[in-house]
Amino acid sequence: MLSQFTGKWTVLVVRVLGRGPRRFNALRRDVGEISQKVLTSTLKDLEESGLVSRTVTPSKPPQVEYALTDLGRDFLVPVRSLAEWVVANAARIEAARALYAGQPTDKD
């Protein structure tokens, strides 16, 4: 269950929906480099877990809007905290990556 909530796309979709409801294509644009298939699957999983609601407006063509539920808004709190932690520690993370990249490997 933990892996479902900590996946890259789950966190990004929840973060974007934290700004307000979105239609599918707007959500896809706002999330970034996500395929239609992966976004569809992610939204389905989030809806199944009770984090996202899906509202269909009967029109031609039908309009579908996604929004965070109360549970999804609760989940947004740790997602925002994680994002803030990453921003606050970005320099330390990059320094560690640079140090790691400069280390000799077993093949050297």
C-alpha positions, 0 to 999 in steps of 0.5 A: 500500500505504501508504494501506491502512495509514494510513487512519483506520479501519485505525488505529482498528481495529488500536488497538482490537484491540490491547486484545484479540480482539473479536467484530464488534459489540463491535469496532464499538461500541469503534471508534465511528462506523463503518458495518457495511459499512466495518468489514467491508471494513476487517477483510477488508483487514486479514485479507488483509494478514495483520494480523488473524485471523478465527476462527469458532466453530461454534455457533448462530449462529456466533461470529466473533472478530477478533484481531491476528496477530503482524504486526498486533501489530508494526504496533500499535507505530507506531500507538501512537506516532502516537497518543501524538504526536497527544496530545502535540501536540494543543495545537500542532495546535489553535493552528495550526488556529485560526490557519489559520481566521483567515487571509483567503481568496483570496475576501476 
